[in-house]
Amino acid sequence: GPHVGFGAIWPMSVIMRALTSTDDREILACMDTLIKSSAGTGFLHESFNMNDFSDYTRPWFAWVNGLFGELAMQLVEAHPGLVLQLKEEG
């Protein structure tokens, strides 16, 4: 399908990496990637091109956006300092 293949990254995989990481730098890098991959739409997509964040599949993908909500809740609980850092950078 169009959401797989060389260069197609699944935001869901980036979220899972952040959810399972204990390294603040890795979590921040994941969040940066997720924010950029939204391509200014405010939503996460099914997949995005690793070289062009504006090249994505599904403008709205509920599953990944729901999983992102879970990540946000975990960060607030387990890494509140990172949330504040993200707010300052954003």
PyMOL Python script that loads the backbone (N, CA, C, O; Angstrom):
from pymol import cmd

cmd.read_pdbstr("""\
ATOM      1  N   GLY A   1       0.812  -1.191   0.000  1.00  0.00           N
ATOM      2  CA  GLY A   1       0.000   0.000   0.000  1.00  0.00           C
ATOM      3  C   GLY A   1       0.851   1.248   0.000  1.00  0.00           C
ATOM      4  O   GLY A   1       2.077   1.157   0.068  1.00  0.00           O
ATOM      5  N   PRO A   2       0.229   2.412  -0.075  1.00  0.00           N
ATOM      6  CA  PRO A   2       0.964   3.674  -0.150  1.00  0.00           C
ATOM      7  C   PRO A   2       1.642   4.068   1.161  1.00  0.00           C
ATOM      8  O   PRO A   2       2.494   4.956   1.176  1.00  0.00           O
ATOM      9  N   HIS A   3       1.269   3.415   2.254  1.00  0.00           N
ATOM     10  CA  HIS A   3       1.831   3.788   3.558  1.00  0.00           C
ATOM     11  C   HIS A   3       3.036   2.945   3.951  1.00  0.00           C
ATOM     12  O   HIS A   3       3.519   3.035   5.079  1.00  0.00           O
ATOM     13  N   VAL A   4       3.518   2.128   3.025  1.00  0.00           N
ATOM     14  CA  VAL A   4       4.692   1.307   3.284  1.00  0.00           C
ATOM     15  C   VAL A   4       5.708   1.538   2.180  1.00  0.00           C
ATOM     16  O   VAL A   4       5.415   2.177   1.170  1.00  0.00           O
ATOM     17  N   GLY A   5       6.876   1.022   2.381  1.00  0.00           N
ATOM     18  CA  GLY A   5       7.897   1.146   1.359  1.00  0.00           C
ATOM     19  C   GLY A   5       9.083   1.937   1.871  1.00  0.00           C
ATOM     20  O   GLY A   5       9.041   2.513   2.959  1.00  0.00           O
ATOM     21  N   PHE A   6      10.126   1.959   1.086  1.00  0.00           N
ATOM     22  CA  PHE A   6      11.334   2.654   1.476  1.00  0.00           C
ATOM     23  C   PHE A   6      11.039   4.139   1.698  1.00  0.00           C
ATOM     24  O   PHE A   6      10.459   4.803   0.839  1.00  0.00           O
ATOM     25  N   GLY A   7      11.437   4.634   2.829  1.00  0.00           N
ATOM     26  CA  GLY A   7      11.273   6.050   3.131  1.00  0.00           C
ATOM     27  C   GLY A   7       9.983   6.405   3.823  1.00  0.00           C
ATOM     28  O   GLY A   7       9.804   7.553   4.230  1.00  0.00           O
ATOM     29  N   ALA A   8       9.068   5.447   3.973  1.00  0.00           N
ATOM     30  CA  ALA A   8       7.802   5.715   4.665  1.00  0.00           C
ATOM     31  C   ALA A   8       7.962   5.378   6.149  1.00  0.00           C
ATOM     32  O   ALA A   8       8.285   4.246   6.509  1.00  0.00           O
ATOM     33  N   ILE A   9       7.734   6.360   6.988  1.00  0.00           N
ATOM     34  CA  ILE A   9       7.856   6.179   8.438  1.00  0.00           C
ATOM     35  C   ILE A   9       6.469   6.241   9.051  1.00  0.00           C
ATOM     36  O   ILE A   9       5.664   7.105   8.701  1.00  0.00           O
ATOM     37  N   TRP A  10       6.197   5.337   9.953  1.00  0.00           N
ATOM     38  CA  TRP A  10       4.925   5.327  10.668  1.00  0.00           C
ATOM     39  C   TRP A  10       5.068   6.120  11.962  1.00  0.00           C
ATOM     40  O   TRP A  10       5.863   5.734  12.819  1.00  0.00           O
ATOM     41  N   PRO A  11       4.332   7.206  12.136  1.00  0.00           N
ATOM     42  CA  PRO A  11       4.371   7.939  13.399  1.00  0.00           C
ATOM     43  C   PRO A  11       4.081   7.033  14.596  1.00  0.00           C
ATOM     44  O   PRO A  11       4.587   7.266  15.693  1.00  0.00           O
ATOM     45  N   MET A  12       3.268   6.004  14.381  1.00  0.00           N
ATOM     46  CA  MET A  12       2.957   5.077  15.467  1.00  0.00           C
ATOM     47  C   MET A  12       4.236   4.440  16.013  1.00  0.00           C
ATOM     48  O   MET A  12       4.351   4.218  17.219  1.00  0.00           O
ATOM     49  N   SER A  13       5.190   4.149  15.138  1.00  0.00           N
ATOM     50  CA  SER A  13       6.449   3.552  15.592  1.00  0.00           C
ATOM     51  C   SER A  13       7.272   4.555  16.386  1.00  0.00           C
ATOM     52  O   SER A  13       7.956   4.183  17.340  1.00  0.00           O
ATOM     53  N   VAL A  14       7.211   5.813  16.002  1.00  0.00           N
ATOM     54  CA  VAL A  14       7.929   6.859  16.739  1.00  0.00           C
ATOM     55  C   VAL A  14       7.306   7.031  18.125  1.00  0.00           C
ATOM     56  O   VAL A  14       8.020   7.220  19.109  1.00  0.00           O
ATOM     57  N   ILE A  15       5.989   6.965  18.199  1.00  0.00           N
ATOM     58  CA  ILE A  15       5.299   7.057  19.494  1.00  0.00           C
ATOM     59  C   ILE A  15       5.691   5.889  20.387  1.00  0.00           C
ATOM     60  O   ILE A  15       5.967   6.077  21.572  1.00  0.00           O
ATOM     61  N   MET A  16       5.718   4.693  19.831  1.00  0.00           N
ATOM     62  CA  MET A  16       6.093   3.523  20.636  1.00  0.00           C
ATOM     63  C   MET A  16       7.530   3.634  21.130  1.00  0.00           C
ATOM     64  O   MET A  16       7.839   3.219  22.247  1.00  0.00           O
ATOM     65  N   ARG A  17       8.386   4.181  20.320  1.00  0.00           N
ATOM     66  CA  ARG A  17       9.768   4.396  20.755  1.00  0.00           C
ATOM     67  C   ARG A  17       9.808   5.346  21.942  1.00  0.00           C
ATOM     68  O   ARG A  17      10.525   5.101  22.912  1.00  0.00           O
ATOM     69  N   ALA A  18       9.044   6.426  21.871  1.00  0.00           N
ATOM     70  CA  ALA A  18       9.001   7.386  22.983  1.00  0.00           C
ATOM     71  C   ALA A  18       8.366   6.767  24.225  1.00  0.00           C
ATOM     72  O   ALA A  18       8.839   6.985  25.341  1.00  0.00           O
ATOM     73  N   LEU A  19       7.305   6.002  24.035  1.00  0.00           N
ATOM     74  CA  LEU A  19       6.621   5.375  25.174  1.00  0.00           C
ATOM     75  C   LEU A  19       7.515   4.397  25.929  1.00  0.00           C
ATOM     76  O   LEU A  19       7.371   4.228  27.140  1.00  0.00           O
ATOM     77  N   THR A  20       8.426   3.762  25.225  1.00  0.00           N
ATOM     78  CA  THR A  20       9.257   2.733  25.850  1.00  0.00           C
ATOM     79  C   THR A  20      10.643   3.234  26.232  1.00  0.00           C
ATOM     80  O   THR A  20      11.442   2.477  26.782  1.00  0.00           O
ATOM     81  N   SER A  21      10.935   4.485  25.952  1.00  0.00           N
ATOM     82  CA  SER A  21      12.258   5.027  26.238  1.00  0.00           C
ATOM     83  C   SER A  21      12.349   5.557  27.668  1.00  0.00           C
ATOM     84  O   SER A  21      11.363   6.015  28.245  1.00  0.00           O
ATOM     85  N   THR A  22      13.541   5.484  28.214  1.00  0.00           N
ATOM     86  CA  THR A  22      13.829   6.109  29.518  1.00  0.00           C
ATOM     87  C   THR A  22      14.836   7.241  29.350  1.00  0.00           C
ATOM     88  O   THR A  22      15.274   7.839  30.333  1.00  0.00           O
ATOM     89  N   ASP A  23      15.197   7.530  28.117  1.00  0.00           N
ATOM     90  CA  ASP A  23      16.197   8.552  27.805  1.00  0.00           C
ATOM     91  C   ASP A  23      15.499   9.850  27.382  1.00  0.00           C
ATOM     92  O   ASP A  23      14.820   9.889  26.356  1.00  0.00           O
ATOM     93  N   ASP A  24      15.668  10.891  28.168  1.00  0.00           N
ATOM     94  CA  ASP A  24      14.991  12.165  27.879  1.00  0.00           C
ATOM     95  C   ASP A  24      15.338  12.708  26.495  1.00  0.00           C
ATOM     96  O   ASP A  24      14.465  13.237  25.807  1.00  0.00           O
ATOM     97  N   ARG A  25      16.591  12.586  26.080  1.00  0.00           N
ATOM     98  CA  ARG A  25      16.982  13.090  24.753  1.00  0.00           C
ATOM     99  C   ARG A  25      16.281  12.326  23.639  1.00  0.00           C
ATOM    100  O   ARG A  25      15.870  12.907  22.635  1.00  0.00           O
ATOM    101  N   GLU A  26      16.150  11.024  23.828  1.00  0.00           N
ATOM    102  CA  GLU A  26      15.464  10.210  22.823  1.00  0.00           C
ATOM    103  C   GLU A  26      13.981  10.579  22.754  1.00  0.00           C
ATOM    104  O   GLU A  26      13.409  10.676  21.668  1.00  0.00           O
ATOM    105  N   ILE A  27      13.372  10.781  23.906  1.00  0.00           N
ATOM    106  CA  ILE A  27      11.955  11.168  23.940  1.00  0.00           C
ATOM    107  C   ILE A  27      11.754  12.518  23.260  1.00  0.00           C
ATOM    108  O   ILE A  27      10.821  12.691  22.476  1.00  0.00           O
ATOM    109  N   LEU A  28      12.635  13.478  23.563  1.00  0.00           N
ATOM    110  CA  LEU A  28      12.533  14.794  22.929  1.00  0.00           C
ATOM    111  C   LEU A  28      12.715  14.698  21.417  1.00  0.00           C
ATOM    112  O   LEU A  28      12.029  15.391  20.667  1.00  0.00           O
ATOM    113  N   ALA A  29      13.630  13.847  20.965  1.00  0.00           N
ATOM    114  CA  ALA A  29      13.833  13.662  19.525  1.00  0.00           C
ATOM    115  C   ALA A  29      12.589  13.071  18.880  1.00  0.00           C
ATOM    116  O   ALA A  29      12.206  13.473  17.782  1.00  0.00           O
ATOM    117  N   CYS A  30      11.962  12.123  19.555  1.00  0.00           N
ATOM    118  CA  CYS A  30      10.713  11.539  19.041  1.00  0.00           C
ATOM    119  C   CYS A  30       9.625  12.603  18.955  1.00  0.00           C
ATOM    120  O   CYS A  30       8.917  12.695  17.952  1.00  0.00           O
ATOM    121  N   MET A  31       9.495  13.397  19.997  1.00  0.00           N
ATOM    122  CA  MET A  31       8.466  14.444  19.993  1.00  0.00           C
ATOM    123  C   MET A  31       8.718  15.446  18.878  1.00  0.00           C
ATOM    124  O   MET A  31       7.781  15.892  18.217  1.00  0.00           O
ATOM    125  N   ASP A  32       9.986  15.805  18.667  1.00  0.00           N
ATOM    126  CA  ASP A  32      10.326  16.728  17.590  1.00  0.00           C
ATOM    127  C   ASP A  32       9.917  16.145  16.236  1.00  0.00           C
ATOM    128  O   ASP A  32       9.338  16.838  15.399  1.00  0.00           O
ATOM    129  N   THR A  33      10.226  14.867  16.037  1.00  0.00           N
ATOM    130  CA  THR A  33       9.843  14.203  14.792  1.00  0.00           C
ATOM    131  C   THR A  33       8.328  14.180  14.621  1.00  0.00           C
ATOM    132  O   THR A  33       7.819  14.455  13.534  1.00  0.00           O
ATOM    133  N   LEU A  34       7.615  13.855  15.683  1.00  0.00           N
ATOM    134  CA  LEU A  34       6.152  13.801  15.608  1.00  0.00           C
ATOM    135  C   LEU A  34       5.555  15.160  15.290  1.00  0.00           C
ATOM    136  O   LEU A  34       4.646  15.268  14.466  1.00  0.00           O
ATOM    137  N   ILE A  35       6.062  16.194  15.940  1.00  0.00           N
ATOM    138  CA  ILE A  35       5.540  17.540  15.685  1.00  0.00           C
ATOM    139  C   ILE A  35       5.795  17.941  14.237  1.00  0.00           C
ATOM    140  O   ILE A  35       4.903  18.449  13.559  1.00  0.00           O
ATOM    141  N   LYS A  36       7.017  17.708  13.769  1.00  0.00           N
ATOM    142  CA  LYS A  36       7.343  18.050  12.375  1.00  0.00           C
ATOM    143  C   LYS A  36       6.533  17.216  11.385  1.00  0.00           C
ATOM    144  O   LYS A  36       6.119  17.715  10.339  1.00  0.00           O
ATOM    145  N   SER A  37       6.309  15.940  11.721  1.00  0.00           N
ATOM    146  CA  SER A  37       5.592  15.065  10.784  1.00  0.00           C
ATOM    147  C   SER A  37       4.125  15.437  10.629  1.00  0.00           C
ATOM    148  O   SER A  37       3.468  14.995   9.687  1.00  0.00           O
ATOM    149  N   SER A  38       3.613  16.241  11.540  1.00  0.00           N
ATOM    150  CA  SER A  38       2.222  16.687  11.386  1.00  0.00           C
ATOM    151  C   SER A  38       2.078  17.672  10.225  1.00  0.00           C
ATOM    152  O   SER A  38       0.969  17.964   9.778  1.00  0.00           O
ATOM    153  N   ALA A  39       3.207  18.173   9.749  1.00  0.00           N
ATOM    154  CA  ALA A  39       3.237  19.074   8.584  1.00  0.00           C
ATOM    155  C   ALA A  39       2.317  20.277   8.754  1.00  0.00           C
ATOM    156  O   ALA A  39       1.718  20.766   7.796  1.00  0.00           O
ATOM    157  N   GLY A  40       2.219  20.739   9.993  1.00  0.00           N
ATOM    158  CA  GLY A  40       1.414  21.923  10.266  1.00  0.00           C
ATOM    159  C   GLY A  40      -0.082  21.694  10.304  1.00  0.00           C
ATOM    160  O   GLY A  40      -0.847  22.649  10.438  1.00  0.00           O
ATOM    161  N   THR A  41      -0.519  20.444  10.187  1.00  0.00           N
ATOM    162  CA  THR A  41      -1.959  20.164  10.162  1.00  0.00           C
ATOM    163  C   THR A  41      -2.555  20.045  11.564  1.00  0.00           C
ATOM    164  O   THR A  41      -3.769  20.152  11.737  1.00  0.00           O
ATOM    165  N   GLY A  42      -1.697  19.823  12.568  1.00  0.00           N
ATOM    166  CA  GLY A  42      -2.192  19.599  13.921  1.00  0.00           C
ATOM    167  C   GLY A  42      -2.612  18.155  14.171  1.00  0.00           C
ATOM    168  O   GLY A  42      -3.100  17.827  15.252  1.00  0.00           O
ATOM    169  N   PHE A  43      -2.425  17.296  13.176  1.00  0.00           N
ATOM    170  CA  PHE A  43      -2.779  15.886  13.296  1.00  0.00           C
ATOM    171  C   PHE A  43      -1.605  15.021  12.856  1.00  0.00           C
ATOM    172  O   PHE A  43      -0.771  15.443  12.055  1.00  0.00           O
ATOM    173  N   LEU A  44      -1.552  13.819  13.385  1.00  0.00           N
ATOM    174  CA  LEU A  44      -0.576  12.850  12.921  1.00  0.00           C
ATOM    175  C   LEU A  44      -1.205  12.013  11.814  1.00  0.00           C
ATOM    176  O   LEU A  44      -2.426  11.887  11.719  1.00  0.00           O
ATOM    177  N   HIS A  45      -0.351  11.453  10.992  1.00  0.00           N
ATOM    178  CA  HIS A  45      -0.801  10.748   9.800  1.00  0.00           C
ATOM    179  C   HIS A  45      -0.424   9.273   9.876  1.00  0.00           C
ATOM    180  O   HIS A  45       0.307   8.852  10.773  1.00  0.00           O
ATOM    181  N   GLU A  46      -0.918   8.518   8.951  1.00  0.00           N
ATOM    182  CA  GLU A  46      -0.620   7.084   8.897  1.00  0.00           C
ATOM    183  C   GLU A  46       0.872   6.858   8.658  1.00  0.00           C
ATOM    184  O   GLU A  46       1.484   6.015   9.314  1.00  0.00           O
ATOM    185  N   SER A  47       1.449   7.594   7.739  1.00  0.00           N
ATOM    186  CA  SER A  47       2.883   7.521   7.463  1.00  0.00           C
ATOM    187  C   SER A  47       3.316   8.855   6.866  1.00  0.00           C
ATOM    188  O   SER A  47       2.498   9.654   6.411  1.00  0.00           O
ATOM    189  N   PHE A  48       4.641   9.069   6.882  1.00  0.00           N
ATOM    190  CA  PHE A  48       5.186  10.265   6.245  1.00  0.00           C
ATOM    191  C   PHE A  48       6.512   9.895   5.585  1.00  0.00           C
ATOM    192  O   PHE A  48       7.176   8.932   5.970  1.00  0.00           O
ATOM    193  N   ASN A  49       6.869  10.679   4.592  1.00  0.00           N
ATOM    194  CA  ASN A  49       8.113  10.471   3.870  1.00  0.00           C
ATOM    195  C   ASN A  49       9.260  11.002   4.712  1.00  0.00           C
ATOM    196  O   ASN A  49       9.196  12.127   5.207  1.00  0.00           O
ATOM    197  N   MET A  50      10.325  10.193   4.882  1.00  0.00           N
ATOM    198  CA  MET A  50      11.432  10.577   5.741  1.00  0.00           C
ATOM    199  C   MET A  50      12.176  11.816   5.232  1.00  0.00           C
ATOM    200  O   MET A  50      12.893  12.461   5.997  1.00  0.00           O
ATOM    201  N   ASN A  51      12.015  12.150   3.966  1.00  0.00           N
ATOM    202  CA  ASN A  51      12.696  13.313   3.396  1.00  0.00           C
ATOM    203  C   ASN A  51      11.777  14.513   3.179  1.00  0.00           C
ATOM    204  O   ASN A  51      12.237  15.599   2.829  1.00  0.00           O
ATOM    205  N   ASP A  52      10.477  14.310   3.389  1.00  0.00           N
ATOM    206  CA  ASP A  52       9.520  15.388   3.112  1.00  0.00           C
ATOM    207  C   ASP A  52       8.283  15.191   3.983  1.00  0.00           C
ATOM    208  O   ASP A  52       7.395  14.408   3.647  1.00  0.00           O
ATOM    209  N   PHE A  53       8.233  15.913   5.111  1.00  0.00           N
ATOM    210  CA  PHE A  53       7.121  15.755   6.051  1.00  0.00           C
ATOM    211  C   PHE A  53       5.771  16.105   5.433  1.00  0.00           C
ATOM    212  O   PHE A  53       4.733  15.658   5.922  1.00  0.00           O
ATOM    213  N   SER A  54       5.776  16.896   4.368  1.00  0.00           N
ATOM    214  CA  SER A  54       4.495  17.266   3.745  1.00  0.00           C
ATOM    215  C   SER A  54       3.954  16.148   2.853  1.00  0.00           C
ATOM    216  O   SER A  54       2.824  16.234   2.374  1.00  0.00           O
ATOM    217  N   ASP A  55       4.740  15.113   2.628  1.00  0.00           N
ATOM    218  CA  ASP A  55       4.318  13.960   1.838  1.00  0.00           C
ATOM    219  C   ASP A  55       3.886  12.865   2.811  1.00  0.00           C
ATOM    220  O   ASP A  55       4.716  12.110   3.320  1.00  0.00           O
ATOM    221  N   TYR A  56       2.576  12.787   3.063  1.00  0.00           N
ATOM    222  CA  TYR A  56       2.062  11.837   4.054  1.00  0.00           C
ATOM    223  C   TYR A  56       0.814  11.137   3.533  1.00  0.00           C
ATOM    224  O   TYR A  56       0.199  11.569   2.559  1.00  0.00           O
ATOM    225  N   THR A  57       0.451  10.029   4.218  1.00  0.00           N
ATOM    226  CA  THR A  57      -0.782   9.315   3.884  1.00  0.00           C
ATOM    227  C   THR A  57      -1.802   9.591   4.972  1.00  0.00           C
ATOM    228  O   THR A  57      -1.445   9.787   6.134  1.00  0.00           O
ATOM    229  N   ARG A  58      -3.038   9.606   4.605  1.00  0.00           N
ATOM    230  CA  ARG A  58      -4.187   9.859   5.481  1.00  0.00           C
ATOM    231  C   ARG A  58      -4.040  11.159   6.280  1.00  0.00           C
ATOM    232  O   ARG A  58      -3.281  11.213   7.248  1.00  0.00           O
ATOM    233  N   PRO A  59      -4.750  12.181   5.880  1.00  0.00           N
ATOM    234  CA  PRO A  59      -4.674  13.450   6.612  1.00  0.00           C
ATOM    235  C   PRO A  59      -5.165  13.335   8.054  1.00  0.00           C
ATOM    236  O   PRO A  59      -4.807  14.155   8.899  1.00  0.00           O
ATOM    237  N   TRP A  60      -5.970  12.335   8.334  1.00  0.00           N
ATOM    238  CA  TRP A  60      -6.446  12.090   9.693  1.00  0.00           C
ATOM    239  C   TRP A  60      -6.427  10.588   9.917  1.00  0.00           C
ATOM    240  O   TRP A  60      -7.052   9.834   9.171  1.00  0.00           O
ATOM    241  N   PHE A  61      -5.704  10.151  10.953  1.00  0.00           N
ATOM    242  CA  PHE A  61      -5.603   8.727  11.271  1.00  0.00           C
ATOM    243  C   PHE A  61      -5.847   8.600  12.773  1.00  0.00           C
ATOM    244  O   PHE A  61      -4.939   8.802  13.579  1.00  0.00           O
ATOM    245  N   ALA A  62      -7.071   8.267  13.132  1.00  0.00           N
ATOM    246  CA  ALA A  62      -7.512   8.290  14.534  1.00  0.00           C
ATOM    247  C   ALA A  62      -6.646   7.419  15.442  1.00  0.00           C
ATOM    248  O   ALA A  62      -6.354   7.805  16.574  1.00  0.00           O
ATOM    249  N   TRP A  63      -6.243   6.278  14.969  1.00  0.00           N
ATOM    250  CA  TRP A  63      -5.476   5.353  15.801  1.00  0.00           C
ATOM    251  C   TRP A  63      -4.187   6.012  16.302  1.00  0.00           C
ATOM    252  O   TRP A  63      -3.889   5.972  17.495  1.00  0.00           O
ATOM    253  N   VAL A  64      -3.429   6.616  15.389  1.00  0.00           N
ATOM    254  CA  VAL A  64      -2.161   7.227  15.790  1.00  0.00           C
ATOM    255  C   VAL A  64      -2.387   8.478  16.638  1.00  0.00           C
ATOM    256  O   VAL A  64      -1.599   8.756  17.541  1.00  0.00           O
ATOM    257  N   ASN A  65      -3.441   9.229  16.366  1.00  0.00           N
ATOM    258  CA  ASN A  65      -3.716  10.414  17.183  1.00  0.00           C
ATOM    259  C   ASN A  65      -4.137  10.027  18.593  1.00  0.00           C
ATOM    260  O   ASN A  65      -3.785  10.713  19.553  1.00  0.00           O
ATOM    261  N   GLY A  66      -4.888   8.935  18.730  1.00  0.00           N
ATOM    262  CA  GLY A  66      -5.245   8.432  20.054  1.00  0.00           C
ATOM    263  C   GLY A  66      -4.033   7.940  20.816  1.00  0.00           C
ATOM    264  O   GLY A  66      -3.909   8.179  22.017  1.00  0.00           O
ATOM    265  N   LEU A  67      -3.134   7.250  20.119  1.00  0.00           N
ATOM    266  CA  LEU A  67      -1.909   6.768  20.749  1.00  0.00           C
ATOM    267  C   LEU A  67      -1.028   7.939  21.184  1.00  0.00           C
ATOM    268  O   LEU A  67      -0.362   7.871  22.217  1.00  0.00           O
ATOM    269  N   PHE A  68      -1.028   9.005  20.397  1.00  0.00           N
ATOM    270  CA  PHE A  68      -0.282  10.200  20.781  1.00  0.00           C
ATOM    271  C   PHE A  68      -0.843  10.785  22.073  1.00  0.00           C
ATOM    272  O   PHE A  68      -0.085  11.264  22.916  1.00  0.00           O
ATOM    273  N   GLY A  69      -2.159  10.752  22.234  1.00  0.00           N
ATOM    274  CA  GLY A  69      -2.771  11.209  23.480  1.00  0.00           C
ATOM    275  C   GLY A  69      -2.278  10.401  24.667  1.00  0.00           C
ATOM    276  O   GLY A  69      -2.047  10.945  25.747  1.00  0.00           O
ATOM    277  N   GLU A  70      -2.119   9.099  24.462  1.00  0.00           N
ATOM    278  CA  GLU A  70      -1.581   8.248  25.526  1.00  0.00           C
ATOM    279  C   GLU A  70      -0.144   8.650  25.861  1.00  0.00           C
ATOM    280  O   GLU A  70       0.235   8.694  27.031  1.00  0.00           O
ATOM    281  N   LEU A  71       0.643   8.938  24.843  1.00  0.00           N
ATOM    282  CA  LEU A  71       2.017   9.398  25.074  1.00  0.00           C
ATOM    283  C   LEU A  71       2.021  10.712  25.857  1.00  0.00           C
ATOM    284  O   LEU A  71       2.796  10.878  26.799  1.00  0.00           O
ATOM    285  N   ALA A  72       1.164  11.627  25.467  1.00  0.00           N
ATOM    286  CA  ALA A  72       1.097  12.913  26.174  1.00  0.00           C
ATOM    287  C   ALA A  72       0.763  12.717  27.648  1.00  0.00           C
ATOM    288  O   ALA A  72       1.367  13.350  28.514  1.00  0.00           O
ATOM    289  N   MET A  73      -0.191  11.846  27.931  1.00  0.00           N
ATOM    290  CA  MET A  73      -0.564  11.590  29.326  1.00  0.00           C
ATOM    291  C   MET A  73       0.592  10.951  30.095  1.00  0.00           C
ATOM    292  O   MET A  73       0.836  11.294  31.252  1.00  0.00           O
ATOM    293  N   GLN A  74       1.297  10.027  29.456  1.00  0.00           N
ATOM    294  CA  GLN A  74       2.435   9.391  30.122  1.00  0.00           C
ATOM    295  C   GLN A  74       3.538  10.412  30.400  1.00  0.00           C
ATOM    296  O   GLN A  74       4.156  10.384  31.465  1.00  0.00           O
ATOM    297  N   LEU A  75       3.784  11.304  29.456  1.00  0.00           N
ATOM    298  CA  LEU A  75       4.823  12.307  29.658  1.00  0.00           C
ATOM    299  C   LEU A  75       4.475  13.254  30.799  1.00  0.00           C
ATOM    300  O   LEU A  75       5.347  13.622  31.586  1.00  0.00           O
ATOM    301  N   VAL A  76       3.224  13.647  30.895  1.00  0.00           N
ATOM    302  CA  VAL A  76       2.802  14.525  31.985  1.00  0.00           C
ATOM    303  C   VAL A  76       3.042  13.845  33.326  1.00  0.00           C
ATOM    304  O   VAL A  76       3.478  14.480  34.286  1.00  0.00           O
ATOM    305  N   GLU A  77       2.756  12.556  33.382  1.00  0.00           N
ATOM    306  CA  GLU A  77       2.898  11.815  34.639  1.00  0.00           C
ATOM    307  C   GLU A  77       4.359  11.454  34.943  1.00  0.00           C
ATOM    308  O   GLU A  77       4.825  11.653  36.065  1.00  0.00           O
ATOM    309  N   ALA A  78       5.070  10.930  33.960  1.00  0.00           N
ATOM    310  CA  ALA A  78       6.396  10.378  34.222  1.00  0.00           C
ATOM    311  C   ALA A  78       7.552  11.341  33.927  1.00  0.00           C
ATOM    312  O   ALA A  78       8.644  11.188  34.474  1.00  0.00           O
ATOM    313  N   HIS A  79       7.312  12.322  33.068  1.00  0.00           N
ATOM    314  CA  HIS A  79       8.370  13.253  32.660  1.00  0.00           C
ATOM    315  C   HIS A  79       7.839  14.694  32.586  1.00  0.00           C
ATOM    316  O   HIS A  79       7.907  15.313  31.525  1.00  0.00           O
ATOM    317  N   PRO A  80       7.318  15.231  33.681  1.00  0.00           N
ATOM    318  CA  PRO A  80       6.723  16.576  33.603  1.00  0.00           C
ATOM    319  C   PRO A  80       7.715  17.646  33.154  1.00  0.00           C
ATOM    320  O   PRO A  80       7.324  18.622  32.514  1.00  0.00           O
ATOM    321  N   GLY A  81       8.984  17.473  33.481  1.00  0.00           N
ATOM    322  CA  GLY A  81       9.986  18.439  33.044  1.00  0.00           C
ATOM    323  C   GLY A  81      10.131  18.495  31.538  1.00  0.00           C
ATOM    324  O   GLY A  81      10.386  19.559  30.974  1.00  0.00           O
ATOM    325  N   LEU A  82       9.969  17.361  30.885  1.00  0.00           N
ATOM    326  CA  LEU A  82      10.037  17.336  29.424  1.00  0.00           C
ATOM    327  C   LEU A  82       8.867  18.074  28.804  1.00  0.00           C
ATOM    328  O   LEU A  82       9.017  18.754  27.789  1.00  0.00           O
ATOM    329  N   VAL A  83       7.716  17.938  29.409  1.00  0.00           N
ATOM    330  CA  VAL A  83       6.530  18.630  28.886  1.00  0.00           C
ATOM    331  C   VAL A  83       6.746  20.136  28.946  1.00  0.00           C
ATOM    332  O   VAL A  83       6.419  20.856  28.003  1.00  0.00           O
ATOM    333  N   LEU A  84       7.296  20.603  30.052  1.00  0.00           N
ATOM    334  CA  LEU A  84       7.582  22.028  30.182  1.00  0.00           C
ATOM    335  C   LEU A  84       8.639  22.460  29.168  1.00  0.00           C
ATOM    336  O   LEU A  84       8.538  23.540  28.587  1.00  0.00           O
ATOM    337  N   GLN A  85       9.634  21.633  28.960  1.00  0.00           N
ATOM    338  CA  GLN A  85      10.669  21.941  27.976  1.00  0.00           C
ATOM    339  C   GLN A  85      10.075  22.006  26.572  1.00  0.00           C
ATOM    340  O   GLN A  85      10.427  22.891  25.792  1.00  0.00           O
ATOM    341  N   LEU A  86       9.189  21.087  26.251  1.00  0.00           N
ATOM    342  CA  LEU A  86       8.531  21.112  24.945  1.00  0.00           C
ATOM    343  C   LEU A  86       7.712  22.376  24.772  1.00  0.00           C
ATOM    344  O   LEU A  86       7.696  22.974  23.696  1.00  0.00           O
ATOM    345  N   LYS A  87       7.031  22.783  25.840  1.00  0.00           N
ATOM    346  CA  LYS A  87       6.220  23.999  25.777  1.00  0.00           C
ATOM    347  C   LYS A  87       7.082  25.217  25.524  1.00  0.00           C
ATOM    348  O   LYS A  87       6.705  26.095  24.749  1.00  0.00           O
ATOM    349  N   GLU A  88       8.237  25.280  26.172  1.00  0.00           N
ATOM    350  CA  GLU A  88       9.142  26.413  25.989  1.00  0.00           C
ATOM    351  C   GLU A  88       9.730  26.447  24.584  1.00  0.00           C
ATOM    352  O   GLU A  88       9.938  27.519  24.017  1.00  0.00           O
ATOM    353  N   GLU A  89       9.996  25.274  24.029  1.00  0.00           N
ATOM    354  CA  GLU A  89      10.569  25.201  22.686  1.00  0.00           C
ATOM    355  C   GLU A  89       9.529  25.448  21.595  1.00  0.00           C
ATOM    356  O   GLU A  89       9.847  25.943  20.513  1.00  0.00           O
ATOM    357  N   GLY A  90       8.275  25.092  21.904  1.00  0.00           N
ATOM    358  CA  GLY A  90       7.213  25.159  20.900  1.00  0.00           C
ATOM    359  C   GLY A  90       6.735  26.531  20.700  1.00  0.00           C
ATOM    360  O   GLY A  90       5.840  26.761  19.886  1.00  0.00           O
TER     361      GLY A  90
END
""", "prot")
cmd.dss("prot")
cmd.show_as("cartoon", "prot")
cmd.util.cbc("prot")
cmd.orient("prot")
